Amino acid sequence: MRKRLHLRNGLAVVILALAAALALVIVSHLRGNAPEEVLESLPKNIDLSLQKIDYTETRDGQPVWTLRADSAAHNLKEGVARIENVQVTFFDKRFGNLSLQADHGELATEKREVTAMGHVVIHSPRGYSFYTDRLDYHESDRILRTDRPVRLVSGSSVISGRGMRLNVSDRTVTLLADVRADFPQGLRREKP
C-alpha cells in the first residue's frame, strides 16, 4: 500500500511540476516583450514608430494634399518622420488631382514639407507622367522641385532634362537644364 502511495505522490509532483512549467511558458508569451526590450530594439534616433500613416494638410477646412505611407519612424528632435511606400495626392478642383508615388521619403510636419525618394512618379489627370529619383515639396510655395534628371512622358512623347519646378497651384512646369524632346515621327515637321 505504501508503494502505491509513494507512486501516486510522485506522479502528483511530476504533474504539478509540468503544470507549473506550462503556466510559466504561457505567462511569458502573454506578457510579450518588456517595454525596455522594445525600446532597445528601435534605432537610437527614432522616438516613435507608426504603421499605416494617413496625413492630410488642410486650408480653410478643405484638404489641400494627403500623404499615405506604410510606416513612419519619427525623430522628435529633428521633427522629421522617415516614411516608406509613399503616396501623396494634391487636390485641385480646376485641374484635377496630381498623384505622387515613391519608395520612401521624409515628412516634416512642422515645416509642411515632403521629400520623396526612390522611383518617384507623378501622374496628372491629363495623362502626363513625371519620373525622377528625388522630389521635394514645400507647402509654403506649393512647388514640387528636383535638381535631378527628370522625364516627362505623354503618350509616345518624352521630354527629359535636369532639374524641374512643378507649380501645384497652376500646373506650370519648368525644366531647368539639358532639355531634350523626343516626339513620334508623325509630329515632326518637314522642311519647306
Residue, then its C-alpha position, 0 to 999 in steps of 0.5 A: m500500500r505504501k508503494r502505491l502511495h509513494l507512486r501516486n505522490g510522485l506522479a502528483v509532483v511530476i504533474l504539478a511540476l509540468a503544470a507549473a512549467l506550462a503556466l510559466v511558458i504561457v505567462s511569458h508569451l502573454r506578457g510579450n516583450a518588456p517595454e525596455e526590450v522594445l525600446e532597445s530594439l528601435p534605432k537610437n534616433i527614432d522616438l516613435s514608430l507608426q504603421k499605416i500613416d494617413y496625413t492630410e494638410t488642410r486650408d480653410g477646412q478643405p484638404v489641400w494634399t494627403l500623404r499615405a505611407d506604410s510606416a513612419a519612424h519619427n525623430l522628435k528632435e529633428g521633427v522629421a518622420r522617415i516614411e516608406n511606400v509613399q503616396v501623396t495626392f494634391f487636390d485641385k478642383r480646376f485641374g484635377n488631382l496630381s498623384l505622387q508615388a515613391d519608395h520612401g521619403e521624409l515628412a516634416t510636419e512642422k515645416r509642411e514639407v515632403t521629400a520623396m525618394g526612390h522611383v518617384v512618379i507623378h501622374s496628372p489627370r491629363g495623362y502626363s507622367f513625371y519620373t525622377d529619383r528625388l522630389d521635394y515639396h514645400e507647402s509654403d510655395r506649393i512647388l514640387r522641385t528636383d535638381r535631378p534628371v527628370r522625364l516627362v512622358s505623354g503618350s509616345s512623347v518624352i521630354s527629359g532634362r535636369g532639374m524641374r519646378l512643378n507649380v501645384s497651384d497652376r500646373t506650370v512646369t519648368l525644366l531647368a537644364d539639358v532639355r531634350a524632346d523626343f516626339p513620334q515621327g508623325l509630329r515632326r515637321e518637314k522642311p519647306 
